[in-house]
Every structure is written in structure tokens, then in C-alpha cells.
Amino acid sequence: MEPAESKKSKASVRKRADLIKNFRCKNLIAIIEDPENPRNIGTVIRNVNALGVEKVYVIDPRRVLPDAWDELRADPKLAKLSVSAAKWTFVKRFDSTKDCLDHLEKNHFVSMVTSPHVKGKTNTFLHETDFTEHAKLAVWFGNESKGVSDIAVQRSERCVAIPMFGMIESLNLGTSSGIVLYEVAKQRREYQSKYRLRDRRGERATPLPTVIAPEA
Ligand SMILES: C[S@@+](CC[C@H](N)C(=O)[O-])C[C@H]1O[C@@H](n2cnc3c(N)ncnc32)[C@H](O)[C@@H]1O
């Protein structure tokens, strides 16, 4: 590659990185609880990055991932499985669900679990749920076979379901994370575009844009 070309591509990468910053959903974390298949971790990270979710936490008792963030970002397996999204995404791992819940609660995050089944006291469908009510929100996705754990359900505000119309029990982890996070991020970006503060305070005179025009 010619030096000028490489410079230009670095500049365009920087330009894109600066542009997307304004569209990222602040204080929104996706949690993957005890994923078995590393491919699913890669898919969720890709979805998180593409949809402008701020962070991903992985509860990883099987120790699939390295501990430190810089190691996670540089991990070649994760880079491949997430088509490099891991390089651009904040990913943090936890040894246990309890550790993750303690960390979230200490930082005033409200959790919502997702499941195709009724879990806990409050259950809502995705399209009927207000994801803008809480300033800090963590959305949980469960293990491929067991789903979300009882402790995560107990310490969550609600359980959210994507309505199902087929003969099968559930969607897979990667697909459901894409559908749920699209709706959550859309609602929160609309909120951020209109208000600067929580509880619908600090209304902007002119709403910020909520989409980036696709490149030709
Ligand atoms: C393959 S599913 C797990 C199925 C598992 N047998 C169960 O009981 O939940 C993996 C994860 O995807 C998400 N998921 C799958 N289908 C969903 C749906 N219809 N609504 C909400 N979340 C869903 C949940 O987070 C679930 O824990």
C-alpha cells in the first residue's frame, strides 16, 4: 500500500470513529451469561458494535476469554469471530453472575433479562417495553441451553420476550441479541436525541439526528 493511501485510510477510520461516537447509546450494556459457543460471543459483540450499544459484559465461568481488556481487544479468535468488532468494542469479562450483578448494582445499573419464557414477576413483550425509563440499563442474554439464571431473574426489574409464532421454543442467542438490542438502542437513541438529562429533562431545542446516512 502506498503511504498516502494508508494515511487516507487511517484518516477515514478516525473520521468514522469520531462520527459514530455521537450515536452510541450511553449507559447501555449487553450481558451474555455463560455462553458455551465462542461464535455466539463474537456475534453479540458484532451486534453491540453495529447497533451502537456502549459495552458488552461476558459472564465467563468457562474462561473462554482472556482477563484484561487490551488482551480481549487483541485476541485473534475474538477478532475473527466478531469480524474485528472486538477491536472497537468495550468488552469486560466476569467469573460469575453474582460478581457481574454486584458490579452493575454498585454502579446503579438496572437489569432486564430476556427469555422466550415467563420468568420472575414482570414480563413484557419487546415492542411494548419502555427501555428509556432507566438512565443506566443492562440487558441480559442467557446460556444457549439453560437460558438466563434464576439469580439474574431475581435481581432484574423485568423479563422481556420477543413474541414467537413458530413451533420452536426459542431464537438463538446471536439472533435474539440482534433483535432485542436493535429495539433498545433505537428507543434510547431517540431519547438521547431529544433530552440531555434523565426523566425527560433538558429537552434540546433541535433534536440530534438518530441515523447515519449509509455510504455509497
Ligand atoms: C437459545 S436461547 C435459550 C433457550 C433456553 N432453553 C431457555 O429456556 O431460555 C438463548 C438466549 O436467547 C434469548 N432468547 C431466545 N429466544 C428469545 C425470545 N423469544 N425472547 C427473548 N429472548 C430470547 C434469551 O436471552 C435466551 O436465554
The ligand as an ORCA input file, in Angstrom:
! r2SCAN-3c Opt
* xyz 0 1
  C     -31.251    -20.423     22.745
  S     -31.943    -19.327     23.910
  C     -32.060    -20.290     25.346
  C     -33.225    -21.224     25.335
  C     -33.430    -21.849     26.676
  N     -33.946    -23.190     26.527
  C     -34.338    -21.041     27.590
  O     -35.108    -21.635     28.308
  O     -34.260    -19.785     27.593
  C     -30.584    -18.289     24.327
  C     -30.976    -16.903     24.778
  O     -31.519    -16.155     23.682
  C     -32.504    -15.242     24.158
  N     -33.789    -15.559     23.528
  C     -34.059    -16.568     22.675
  N     -35.320    -16.509     22.243
  C     -35.878    -15.414     22.822
  C     -37.176    -14.804     22.773
  N     -38.166    -15.288     22.032
  N     -37.370    -13.714     23.515
  C     -36.397    -13.177     24.276
  N     -35.157    -13.714     24.351
  C     -34.906    -14.810     23.640
  C     -32.545    -15.401     25.673
  O     -31.659    -14.487     26.268
  C     -32.052    -16.828     25.855
  O     -31.522    -17.039     27.141
*
